[in-house]
């Protein structure tokens, strides 16, 4: 609960230290005309068992006990901000104590924790209204008084329940307070069971101005009096409150600052050095490299929020964690809310930083956010901005972007599969290895700009090894005609390319699926590979024999226009998955039954010509049968696959070698 507000009639009785009674009202009977028989109506107030309500507040609202310290620090920050606002009209309220802040004092021996501020403080009536009425937010009331000026304030509280979180760890709580400009001080005490007392505070214990909350820690909560525990919680949950936070580790020790009260993301960029950005990045990302890209801006308009995000130089350790957990922290009015919320899509999970909004609706405990159009708008805006900044980096500093893509390209490409709305933006920053640029870094824009004459498709080859792809026999015919082929070796490539409609009006087409309709593309300059010709009768007979020999191992055997140097290769049919996707699905048990491949044979290859002549002359058919099986196994080996039957493969190879050496 925030300070300020009015007390209920029941709780006013507690000023004398009495336990509040159950709140009841007498029935209010409406007058009824005597000549009617209508039943009398009654109006009743809800009844509340205060002790039970407090118990629910303490044990049901919050899931993390550490949150109590965040709430108390937020209360202290609000008190300081209220005084700062009031002092604009009456600077005498500040007096000589102008440095506003919160001080946390630990006393492990006494098992107490004290959270003090030198803010606005409270009078007797303020105590009754603020701490004697559950869900009466003094901060909300103060904001209502500010009217149009409320938006510019740094006040945090809104529900009026945060104070009671102290009873999660305390068996009793004392509040000593003196209102700014007042002489008298007051002490509020309660064990959280439904009653409280208010009395004049001993002059030696009361602050000169502001409020001091003393928690007498309960059994099992003594660790909250340990300085390292307090510092960890403040750094995690309250380091960005708008006032500094100091820590006194034990009675008599000097204060030590653990939060400076200056959230870096709220500062103008001109006031932040590169070293400041680096230091904050390393703390929020828990990494020790330099950020490759810093994105800092304030979104204004219908929704206002601050964003400070970083793209690392090196991949985080959990980059490929199956949970795909993000690394962005959400703040509301500079108060940490969650680092579990998906602010960015999974394919940008390597980006770390903070988003701070004053508009987001929170749940009662302020531990989670409520789904809302505002949150959806923030997600969309931040995601689009990061993709835009990556595209700018690619244009302005290709070398730095190349390093970013090398580190995070396989992750960003997940978005090509799952984020249809932003696929064009992702295509704009995606970089690929190709048959002409096997080292990578090739953009689709550059690819399309250099399409060959009569080329209408963007050709690609999917596999699990970039070097093997670059040496694939499937590329031979494309290379002879100067057709560039994308070499896609990341696992996600096999999926997004199946769903992508194309780029710049050019469809994606696999070199391992269907017929390679590339005869219309002229040979590249300097290439001497012959054009594809009609298959002669001898070769046609051989292909029919090979198909009969292989039987169900293949769906068809046909002449190839994509081969220039190799004797054979395997391709997929016109429909269904291409060879790369099929192998990937089969390896993960996601394919019930593999389709039969097509064996394409190079009719211009010398080995094929000799086999055709051997078959025509009626020679050793058994040798040609062995050669047919070996052609299939050779095509499988070119894809990185083992022979279908290793023992039979070894026997056939032995027989063929013996025949050749005879």
N, C-alpha and C positions, 0 to 999 in steps of 0.2 A: 504494500500500500504506500502511496506517496503522501507526503505531508501536506496538510491543508484540507479543509472541508468541514462539514457539519456532523455532529453526533446525533444518533437516534435518541429518542426519549429514554429507551431502556439503558443505553450505555451512559447517559448523563449521570445516572445514579452512582456510577462507579467513581465519580469524583471524590466521594467520601470513602473509597476503598471497598464498596459493597459489590458483591457478585451480581451481575445483571440478571434480571429475571427473564423468563421466557416471554417474548413479546406477544401480547394479546390485546385485542380491542373488544369492547362490548358490541354486540350486534346493533346495527343501525336499522331501525324499523321505519319503513316508509308508511306514511299515512294512507289509509284505504277508506274509501267512501263506505259508510255503514250499510248502505243498501245493497252492496255487492258481496258476493261470496268468494272473490278472488283471493288466493293465498297471499300471505304477507311475504315480501321479498326481503332478503338480508344481504348486507355488504360486509364482508369480513376481510381482515388483513392476514397475510401469510404469517405463520408462526415460525420462529427460528430458534433452535437450540444452539446457542452461541458456542458452547464448548465443542459440540459435535461439528459445527461448521468450521471452527478453527482446526479441528483434527483433520477434516477433509482437506482444508487448505494446505496444511503442512505435509500431509502424507499422500495426497492424490494429485496435486497440481503439477509438481515438479518430479522429473524422473532422475535428475542428476543433482546430488546434494551440493556439489561445488557451486551451483547457481546462486546460492544464498549470498555469497560474497559479491558476485556481480551485481545483485539487486541492491545491496547496501552501498556499494561504491556508486552505483547509478543514482541512488537517493542523495548521497553526498554531493555528487556532481550537479544534480538538479538544484539542490539548495544553494550551491555557489552560483549557478547560472541565474537563479531568481534574484539573488542579491546583486549580481552584476547588472541585471535589467533594472531593478529598482534604484540602483545608485546612479543611473543616468538622469533621474529626476532629483535625487537627494544624495549627493556624494558624501554627505556626513555619515551615512550608514556604513561606509567602508572604514572611516577613521584612518588610523595609521596602518592597519592590517589590510594591505591592498593585494597581497598575493594570495589568491584564492586556491584552495586545493583540498585534497583528502589525505588523511594520514591513518595508516593501519598499524596498530601496536600489538605485538605478540607478548604473551606472558605464559610460557610453557609451565612454569611452576604453579602459578595460580589457576591454570587451565582457563584462561580468559583470552578473548580476542576483542579488540576495540577498534571500531571504525569511526573516525571523527572528521568533521568538516568545519570550516570557518565561514559557512554560508549564511543564509538568511535566519536560521534558527526558528524556534517556535515559542509562542506564548502558551499560557494555561489553556485557553480556549482552542488554540491550534492543536495542542496535544489531544484534546478530547475529540476534536473533529477528525484529525488525521489518523491517529492510532486507535481511536475508540470506535471507529466505524469501518467495518470490513468493506472493501471495494469502493471506498471513497477516495478518489485520486485528487490529492492537492495539486499535483502538477497539471492535471487536465483542467481543473478549475482555474489555475493561474493562466493557462494558455487561453482559456475562454475570455479571461479579462483582457489579455493582450489583443484579442480580435485579429485584425489584419496583420499585425506584427508577429503573430505566433509562428509563421512559416520560417522566419529568419532566426528563431531561437534554437538553442542546442538542447532543449529539455527532452528528457527521455521517457519518463514515466507516463502511464496512461490508464492502468487498470486499478491501482490502489491495493494490490495484494502482495507486492514484492517484499515489503518489510516483514511479513509473517513467515517468509521462507527461513528467517533466522531460527525459528523454532524447530527446524529440521535437525539442527546441530546443537541447539542450546536448551538447557533445562530451565533457564530463566534469562530475561533480557532487561537491562536497565537503559533508559534513555535520559541523558542529561542534556538540557538545552537552554539557551538564552537567545531570545529574539534580538535581531540587530536593532540597536537604538534603545533597548529596554534595560532596566537595572535588575529586575528579578529573574531568577533562573528556576527551572522546574525539573523534577525527576519523575519519570514514568517507569513503572515496573510491572512485570507480568511473568507468569510461568506458562502462558499460552494455553491455559485450561479454560478460559472463558471470562476471567476477571482481571482487573488491573488496578493499580493505585497511582495517584498523582499527589505529590507533596513538594514543598519548596526544596530545592536542591542545596546540599551543603556547599557553602561558598568556595571551599577549597577544591571541590570535585567538579564544579560546573565550568564549562568553557567560557572565555570572555565573550565569545559570540559564536553562534553556530550550534552544532549538535554532536554529541558523543554517544555512540551506541555500544554498550558493553555486553558481550555475550559470555555467559557462564556456561561453558561447553558441557554437554552431556557425556555420559559414559560411552566410549566408543568413538567420540568425535574429537578427542584430544589432539589428534594430528593437525587440526586446523589452527592450533596455536603455534605450529612450527613455521618459521620464516620461509623455508624452501617451499612448503606447501602453498602458503599465501602468495608467494611470488609467482609460482607456476600458474595459479588460478587467475591472478590479475593479468599476467601477460597473455594468457589464452583467452580470457573472457572480457577484460575491461581495460586493455592497454590503450584504447583509442578514445576514452571518455574525454570531454573537452576541458578537463582540469588536470593538473599533475597529481600523481599518486605517490606518496612517500611511505616507506616501511621502517618501523622501529622494531628491531629483531628481538629485543629484550628490554626490560625496564632500565632506564638510564643510558641506553645506547643512543648514538646519533642517528638522525633520520637519513635514509638512503632512498634516492629517487628510483622507482621501478617503472614509472610511466610518465612521459613528459607532457601529456595532455595535448599533444599536437598530432592529429592523424595526418600522415603524409599525403593521403589522397585528397584531403580537403584544401591543401595549399595550392597556390598558383604554380604552374610549372616553372616559371622564371625564378622562383625562390628555392627550387630543389636542385641540388647538384647531382652529377652522375654518381658520385660516391654514395649520396643519400639513397638514390634509387637502388644501387647495388646492395647496400646494406639491408634495405627493407626486403628486397627480392630474396636474399639469402635466408632471411629469417622466416618469411612466409612460405618459401618453397622448400626450406631445409636442404638447400644445395649450396655448393661452394664455387660454382662457375659464375661467369658473367652472363647477364641476360643478353640473348641475341636480339631481342626486340622488346621495347618498353612502350606500353600503350596506356596513356593517361589522359582522361577527358571527363568532362561533366556533360551529361545529357540534359538538355532543357527542352521544355515544351509541355506536352500533355503530362508526361511523367519525368520527374527529375531525379537523377541519381549520379553518383560519382563512381568511376571505374579506374582502377589501377591494376593492369594485368601485364604479365611477363611471359615471353616465350624463351625457354632455356636454350643454352648452347649445347648441352649434353642431355641425353635421355634420362628421365628419372628411373630409379630401379624398378618401380612397379608399373612401368609403361604398358606392359602386356598382361597385366593382371586381368583375369577373366571378368572381374567385377567392373572393370573400366571406371573406377572411381575418379571423380573430378578433383581438382585442386584449388577451386575458387572458394573463398570465404564470403559469407553474406553478413553484412552489418545493417542494422536499422538505427538511424540517428547515432551512428558511431558506436553502437553497442553490438558486440559479437552475438550472432544468432545461431549460425550453423555452418559447418564445412561439409555437411552430408548432402546438401541440396544440389540437384543437378541444374546448375545455372548455364553451363555450356554442354553441348552434345558430347557424347562419348568420344567422338573422333578428335575432339580438341582437349582431351583430358590432360595433356601435358602442359597446358597453359595454367599458370598459378597467379593468384592475386586476390583482390577484394572488390566487391560491389557494395556500395552503401546507399541505401534509399531511406527516405523519410515517409514514404507513402504506403509501404507494404503492410497488409493486415497480418497481425501476429495472433497466435493462440494465447491463452491466458498465462501460461508459464513463460512465454517468449522464448521457448526452446525450439519451436518449429514455426514454419511459415504456413499460412493458409493459401491454397491454390486460388488464384484470382487473375483477372485480365491484366492487372498491373504486372504480376510476376511473369506472365506469358510475354508481355511487351518488353520487359527487361531482358528476358532470355533471348528474344529475337534480336533486339537492338545490340546487345553485347556480342552475340555470335556474328552478326553481319559486320560489325565494326572490326572484329579481329580478322575475319577473312579479307576485308578491305585493306587492312594494314599489311597483311601478308602479301597481298597483290602489289601494293605500293613498294614493299621491300624488294620484291622480285624485279620490279622495273628499275628502281633506283640503285640497288646494290645486289646485282646477280650473284656475286661471289658469296656474300653473306647468306643470301637466300638459299643458295645451293647447299650450304652446310646445314641450314635448318631443314631443308627437304631430305637430305641424306639421313638426318636423325629421326625425323617425324613423318616422312612421306608415307611409309606403310600404314601409319595410323590415320593420317588425314584422308587417305584413299578409302577408308571405311565409310566416310561420308558420301562417296560416290555411289555406294550401294544403298545407304539407309536414309539419306537426306535429299530426296528428289527436289525439294523446293530450292535448294542451294547448289544443285549439281552444276549449273553453268558457272557459278562463281568458283566452285572447286576445280572445274576443268581449267579455269583461267590460271590457277596457281599450280596445277599438277605438272610434274616433270617425269619424263620417261626415258628409259634406255631403249634404243632402237637398233636396227640392223646397221644403220649408218653411224650411229652414235652410241656404241655399246657401253660407254662410260656413264651415260645418263645425262640428265639436264635438258632434254628436248621437250619443248612445249607443244601442245596440240596446235596452237596458232602457227608456230613455225612449220610444223608438219604439213598442215593444210596449205600453207603458202607455197610449198614446194612439191605439190602433187604432180605426178607425171602426166603426160598427154594421155587422154582417155581414161585416166584413173578416177574412179568415182567413189571408192571406198577407203576407209581407214583400216588397214590390215594389222592384225595383231597375232601374237603367238604366246600361249600361256604354258607355263611350266613351273618347276620348283628350283631350277638352277639357271642363273643368268648366263653362265659360260656355256652350258649345254644348249641353251636356247640359241645363242649366237652362232653355234656350230651346227644347228639343226639342218638336215637335208631339205626340210620344207621350205627353207628360204632360198634355195638355189635358183629356182625360176624367177623369183621376185628380185633377187640380186642381179640377175642377168638383164632384167628390164629396168633396173634402177628404182624399183618400188621399195620405199622405206616401210619397215614392219616394226610395230611396237613390241618390245620384248617384256612381257609381264611375268615377273617371277615372285611377286608377293602373293600369299594365300588369298587375300581378299580380291585380287585381280580377276580370278576366275568367276567371281560372283557379280561384281558391279558391271563388268563388260557385257554380261548377258542381258542386263536390264537397261543399259544405256541405249537411248534411241540414236544417238550420234552426236557429232559436234560440227557446228557450222554447216548443217545440212548434209554432212557426209556420214553415212552409217558405219558402224564398226563391223568388221567381218573377220572371222578366224581363218588363218591359213591352213588349219587342220580340219576344217569342216566343209563338206560339200565340194563341188568342183571349183577349182581356182580359175575363174574366168578372167585371165590376164593376157590372153593372146592379142587383144586389141591394143595393149600397151607396147609400144615399139621397144626393141632392145636398146639398152643404154649404150652410149658412145664407147667404143673400144671393146665391147663384148662380142664374142664370136660364136656364142652358143646358137645352134640352129633353131629356126622356128619349128614349132610343132607341126608335124606332117601326119597325113592319114596313116593309121596303123596298117602295116602290111599283113598279108594273109598268114605268113609264118608266125609273126608275133601274136596275131589274134588267136591262132590255134594254141600257142603256148599259154596265153592268158586263160583260155577256156580250160586247158589241162591243169593249170595251177589252181584254178577255182575248184575244179573237181577233186583235186588232191587234198586241198586244205579243208574242204567240206564246211562244217559249221563253225570253224575257227574264224571265218571272215564272212561278211555279208555280200561282198562282191570283190572282183579283181578287175581293174581297168587301167588303161594307159594314163600316164600322168603328164600334165602340162606344167606342173610346179617343180619337177626335178630336172636338174641340168647335169649333175655329176654323179649322184648316187643312183643305185639300181632300183630301190624301192623305198616306200614310206607308208605309214598308216595314217588314215584320215577318218573322221567321223562322217556319218551320213548328213544329209541336208537338214534333218530335223533332230531335235534332242540336244544334249550337251556336247560341246566340243571335247577333244581328247584330253585337254588339260583339266577341265572341270570334272570330267568323268573319273579321271584318276584320283583327283582330290576327294571326291565324294566316296569312292570305293575305299580309299585309305582310312576314312573315318567311319566306315560302316553305314553311310547314308544312302547307299545305292543298293537296292534289292537285287537287281540283275543288270550286269553291264551289257550295253548294246554291242553288236558285232561290228568290228571296224571294217573299213574298206582298205584293201591292199592296192596301192597305186604303184605301177611298175613303169620305169622309164624305158620307153620303146627304143630310144636312141643309144642306150648303154650297150657297150661291147659284150658284157656278160649276158645280157638278155638276148642279144642277137645270136650268140653262140649256143645258148640253150634252145632257142627256136630252131636253129639248124640241126642240132642233135636230135630234137624231137621229130623234125621233118624227115630226117634220114632213117628214122626207125631205130636209133641207137638204144643205148641202155636207158630204158624208161625209169628204172629204179633210181638211177643217178639223177634224173631230172626231178623225180619225186622228192629226193633228198634236197635238191637245190630249191625246190618250191618251199619246203618247210624252213630251210635256212634263210631264204629271202624274208619270210615272215619274222623269224627270230632276229634277223639283222635289223629289220625295221623297228622291232620292239626295243632292241638295245640302243638304237639311236634316240629313243625317247627316254632312256634311262630305266627301262623295264627289263626284268630278267626273262629268259626264255620261258615259254609256257611249260615245257618239260625239259629240265636241265639234262637229265640222263639221255633222253632221246636226241637232244641237241648235240651232245658230245659224241654219240655214236655216229650220227649223220656226218658231222664234221670230220671224224676219223676216216670214214669210208670215202668221203670226197677227196681228202688229202692223199689217201692211198691210191685212188684212181688217178689223180693228177701226177703222182710220182712213179706210176707203173711204166 
